[in-house]
Amino acid sequence: MFFQHIYENGLAQASYFVGCQATGDAIVIDPRRDIDEYLEIADRKNFKIIKIVETHIHADFLSGSRELAAATGAEILVSDEGGEEWQYQFEHTGLRDGDIFKVGNLKFETLHTPGHTPEHISFLLTDTAASEKPIMIFTGDFVFVGDIGRPDLLEKAAGYKDTMEEGARDMFQSLKKFKALDDYIQVWPAHGAGSACGKALGAVPSSTVGYEKMVNWAFNIDDEEEFVQTLLDGQPEPPKYFAMMKKLNKEGPAVLGGLPHPARLTLTQFEKAINENITLVDSRDKLSFAGGHVPGSLNIQDTPSFSTWSGWILDYENNFILIAPEHRIEDLTKALIRIGLDNVYGYLPDIDVWRNAGNELEVLKQMTVCDLHDNQSSGEQIILDVRGISEYQESHIEGAVNIHVGYLKDNLEKLPKDKEIVIHCMTGIRSSLAASILKGEGFTNVTNLTGGFVQWEQRGFEVLKNQKEELLAE
């Protein structure tokens, strides 16, 4: 048996390439949309991809199943469980609980494991050439390393009312199937640390059934009511784009036929785009952006979180322009298509071209934590904390108001335009984005807190801890 774990750090997403070396047949589990790595593995190891499977209708990334099937002719197998509302709407072979299929000598048994979503399935793998006993389970967003899938996304992100408690109870029952498995079976989930599909995912890529039964919190609560409450409590804010991913993955993502190549814009084309109010995405680091940027541009920095923040902020219906160096365009394009943001109008590699044509750059004011501390009692500033609600509740600066950066545009009326707004997050990545959003919405007196909350705490300045206060925005 050939096995390869393929991990994408930006979305903390795992997919799997599994092949039968006796027959040369292979399967890909939960592929992402840029499929070049799967094709390269198949070519290098002399495999033919004959099947593609998904564990569920994903919310955090756009599936590459249709893309990979178009390139290879492989059969797509996905869940037919969960009821009418949760049926895939593109051509596929349906799978139900107990269904078995083979890839060469590799046997896959389908387990219906609802909770994260109603249609969720997992795959129990047996290498029949080696043993009659299963060796691995691919758990998707069912069981992670140290955590389990969250059941609240359908309600919070996709708008399906009164589904999260039902999902939590389904999860409680599904875990009984997992507990019945042999302890030695390897566990390979669809996500790792940093994913928004759970609240405490482990950083190691895999585990075993036995280890999870010992250390995973979900297997140490026997009371269903306590389990439901614990599972639902403290889940992070789901990115806004999750609703779009659910829709597109259910209907079937458009097949691109290859990686798009955005056009490099001339100065004339760039100026024309600005005049047409096309969104500008400046991917430079926060300090470069603060030192000078094209007015109105959004600072979505080129970090592992680029996909996530693009999904939070950008409109799927409108074009946008990337400001990024030439050598980063391909990787940023991949990051965007992984969440279905295909409408890149073009890119500008260097804003000096625009500045040298006589255009003025805008700067973002900065404030040190010492200056903020010295002026904290003056009442001249509004301290805006753009971290998540749970982060704020755990520890925050006294007097700071909390609006998650992803919800900022929905809460502009709650912020005054006649006072300086000092924005912070943990280190400055989210606050720089928030500042660029406010400046683009007409707030002129905006300042970014250098070093953020981390620097504030390191200086020993007072914070309020474990406060369950009423927040500006939910």
N, C-alpha and C positions, 0 to 999 in steps of 0.2 A: 504494500500500500504506500502511495505517495501522499504526503500531507503538507500543505503550506498555509500558514496563518498570515493574512494580509491586513495590515493595520494602517488606517489613515488618521494621523494625529489631530488634525484640525477639528474633526467631528467625533473623535475618539471612537471610530467605527471599525469593526472587524468583519472581514469576509474570509471565505475559506475555499481553497482549491484542493480537492481530494481526487486521487486517481487510482485506478486499478492497474498495476504494472504488468499484470499477466495479459490483459486485453488491450491496454492503451486507452481505455475509456475514462472520462473524467467528469466531475460535477463541480459546479461553483455554487456556493451558498451565500446568499445575501450580497450580491455584487453591487458595487457602486457604479456610477454612470460613466466615468472615464475607465474604459475597459482594457486599455493597452497592457496593463500588468498581467491580466489573466491570459490574454492572447500570447504574450511573451513567454509566460511559464509553459503554456501548452506547446509552443513551438520549440522551446529549449529542451523540454523533457519528452517530446514526441508523444503528447497526449492529444486526443480528440475530445473536446467538450461536447458531451451528448445531452446533458441535463443541467438545468438551472433551477434552483429552488429558493423560496423566500419563507422566512418564519412568520411574517405578518405584514400588514400594510404599514409601512414605515412612516414615521412622522418627522424624523430629524434629518433625513437625506433622501435624495431622489434615486430610486432603484435603477440599476443598470441591467435588469433582466431582459427587457425588450431590446436594448442596445446590443447586448451580448448575443441574444438569440438571432438578431438580424445579421450579425457578423459570422456566426458559426452554424446556424441552422439547428441549434440545440432546442430541446423540448423544455418548456417552462412548466414547472409544477408548483402550484400555490394552494393555499387553504380554501376549501369550500365549507368550512365550519363558520359558526357565529351568527347564522341567520341571514336573511335577505339583504339587510343593510350593509353587510360586510363582505359582499361578494365582489371579486375582481371583475372588471368590465372589459378586459381584453382577452384575447384567445389564450387559453391555458388548459392544462390538465389539472383537475381538481383533486385535492387530497383530503381525506377524513381520518379521524382517529382510528388507529390500527392498520391503516393502509401500508403496504410494503412495496418498495420498488428496488431495483438493483442497478448498479453501475459496475459492469464486469462482475467480479466476485464480492463486491461490497454491497451489503444489504442495509437499507435504510428503513426503519420503522417510524411511522408518523404518530406523534402523541399530541392530542389536542390539549393545549395548556393555556386556557383563557385567564385573564386577569389584567395584564397590561392592555390587551385589546381582546374583543370577543372571539376573533377568528384565529388567534395566535396558535401556532403549532411549533413543536420541537422535533428534532430528528435524532433517533438512536441508531448509531452505526455499529455494524458487526462486520469484521473482516473475515468472511467465511473460509478463506483459504488458510487462516491461522487458527481460528477458534470458533466455537458455536456461541461464545459469550460476547456481548456487546463491549466495545472498547471506549466509545466516545458518545457524548450527547451534545448536540448543537442547540443551545437554549435560546438563541435570539435575545429578546428582551424579557424573558421569563425569569431566569436565575442568572445573576451576575456573580462576579467574585466579590463576596462580602455584602451583597445587597440583592434586591429583586426589582423587577420592573414596576414603575409607578402606574397606578390605575386611573389617575386624574387627568391625563392629557386629553382624552376625548371630550371631557366637559370643559376644562379650562382653555384648551387650545383650539379645539374643533367645534365647540358649541353644542355638544350633545348633552342636554340637561339630565341631571339625576342619574349619571352613569358611573361616577367615581366610587361611590360606596358599593354598588353592585359589582364593579370590577374588583374591588378589594376583597369582597366575599368570594368571588370566583377564584381569585389568586390563592386564598386560604385553602380552597379545595384542590386546586391544581398542585400545590406544594405537596399534597399527600402522594401524588404520583411520583414526584421526585424522591420523596423519602423512601419509597418502596424499591428504588433502584439499588444495585450493588454499590458498595462504598468505593470500589476501585475505579469506577467509570470516570473518565476525564470529562470535565465540563468546559465547553468552549462557547462563550457568550458573544453577542453582537456588539458589545460596547465595553469600554474601559473607563478609567478615571477621567473626569472632565466632561462626560456625557450628561446631557440634561434629561436622560431617560430614567435616571434614578437619583438618589441624593447622597450616596456614600459608596460609590463603586471603587473597587480595589484597583491598584495600579499594575498588578501582575496580570498577564494575559489569560491565564487559565487556572483551573482548580480541579478538585475531584468532588464527587458526590459526598463522600465521607467527610472531607474537610469542611465543606459548606454546612453539612448537618451539625458539625461541632461549633463553628465560629460565626456563621451567618446569623444575624439577629433574627431573621424571619423564621428560623427553625427552632428558636428558643422561646417562642410565645405560643402556648397551647390554647389560650382563650381567644375565641374568634373576635369578640368585641374589642378586646385590647389590641389584637393584631390589626384590625381595621383602623382604629384610631392612630396607632403608631405608624402604620404605612402611609396614611394620608397627611400626617402632621409634618410640617417642615419641608415639603417638597419645593424645589426652586421654581422661579417663574418660567413657564414654558415660552420659548421664543415665538414671536408672532407668526413666523413663516411655517410653523408646524401644521397649521390648518391647511395651507396651500399644499404641503407635501402629502398630507392625507388624501386630498382631492386628486392630485396628479398621480400618485401611486396607485390609487384605486382605479382611475380611468385608464391609466397606461401612459407613461411619459413619452413625449415625442422622441423619435429615433433621430439622432443627429448625424449618424454615419461617419463620425470622426470628430476630432477636437476642433472647435471653431477657432479661427485666427482673426482677432479684432484688428481693424485697420489702424495704422499709425496716422494720426491726424496732422495735417499741415496747420500752420498758424491761422490761415484764413478759415479753414474748416473748424478749428477750435473756437475762434472768435464768433463764428456763425452759430455754433452750438450754444455758447454762452448767451447770445442774444435770444435764442429760442428756449432758454431756461432749462436746458437739459442738465440733469443732476451730475455734479462733479464729485467723484470719489477719490480723495487724496489719500493714498496708501502709505505715505511717508510716516516716520516715527513722530511722536508727539512734540519733540523739541524742534525738529525741522519745520513741522506745521506751524508751531507757535511763532517761529522766527519770520515766517512770511508765507502766505498762501493766497490762492485766487479767492476773492470774496465769494461767499456763498457755498464753498466746497465743504464736503463732509469728511472728517478725518477718521476713516475706517482703516486702521493701521494693518500693515502686512505682518501679522502675527499668526500663530496657529488658530486664533479665534476669528480670522477674517471671514470665513464662511458664515459663522454664527451671527456676527454683528451685521453683515450684509443682509442676511435674512431678516433680522430684526428691523432694519431701518429702510431698506430699499423697496420701492414699489415694483411689483411684478409686471405691471402694465406699461411702465415707462422705460425709455432708454436711459442709459447713464454712461459716463465717460470715466475711464480709469486714468489717474495720474500716478504713474509707476515707471521705474526704469525698464528698459527693453528686456533685460534678462529675467525679469519677474513676471512678465505678461502671461507666459504659458501656464505657470503654476497658479497664478491668480485666476486665470480663466477656468482651469480645472476646479479650483475651489468654488467658483461661482456656479458652474454647471452641476456640481454635486448637489446643489439645493435648487436647481431649476432656474437660476438667474442667467438666462441665455441672451438677454437683450443688451449686450455691450455695444454701444454706438461706435466706440473706438478708444484710442488711448493717446496720451501725451507723455513722453518719457521724461521731460524736463521742463519745469515751469519757468526756467530762465529764458526760454524762447518767448514766452508771453511777457515776462518782465522787460526783456531787452527791446521789445517793441514799444516801450513807453507806457506800459500799464503798471499801476501801483498794486503792490501786494499788501495784504491785510495781516496784522499781527494779532496774536492772542496774548493778552496780559497774563502774567504769572504772579503769584504771591507765595511767599514762604510760610511755613507753618508758624514760625516765630512772629511774623508780622500779623498773621491772623489771630494768634493767641493774644498779642498785645492790644488788638483792636476789638476783641471778641465782645466786650461789654458795651461798646459804643452805640450799637444799634444801627450802624451805618450800612451793614452788610447783611445779606441773607446767605446763610451757609446751606448749600444744596448737596445732599448726599445721594449719589445716583447708583449706589450699590443695590443689591437685592434686599427684600424686606427682612429675610432671616439674618443677613449680615448686619443690617441696621439694628435689629432687635438685640442681637448678641452684644454689640458694642458700637457706640457712636459718640460724636462730639455733641456736647450739650447745646441745645438750641437749634441743631441742624434739622432740616426737614428732608424727608425721604421721598424721592420719586425715581423709580428704576429708570435707567437711561432709555430702555426700550419703550417705556410708556410716556416719555417726556412730551412728545408732540400732542398727546391726548390730554395733557394737563397744563398747557401753557397759560391758561387763564388764572391759574393759582399762583403764578409768579409775578412779582411787581417789576415794572420797567423803570421805576424811579429810584431804585436802589441797586447798589452793586451786588451781583450774584457771584459768590465764590463757590466753585464747584469742586467736589472731590469724589474719588472712589478709593480703591486700595492703594494703587501706585500711579495712576494717571492715564491709563489707556481708555477706560470708560469715560472719565471726566473730560478728556480732550474731545472725544466724540460728542458728548453732551454739550460742551461749549460750542462746538461747530454747529450743532442743531439749533441752539438758541440764537446764535449770531445770524444764522440763515433765516430765522423767523423774526428778525427785527429787534432782538435784544442787543443793545449796544454796550452796556456796562457789565461785561462778563469777564470773569477772571478764573484761571485754572490754578488749583492749589498744588504747588510743586511738591512732589514726594507723596502726596495723598495721605490717607489715614495711617499708613504704615509709618511714615515719617512723624506724624503727630504723636503716635504712641511711643516711638523710639525716643522722642524728646521728653517723654514723661509727662506730657500734658494730660489733664483730666479727661476721662471718658465716662459715659454712663453705660453700665453693663446690664444685660438681661432685662431690658425695659420692654414691656408689652404695651407700648403707647399707641395712641391713635395716629396713623400715618396720613400724610397728604394724599397718597394714592395707594390703592390696593394693587 
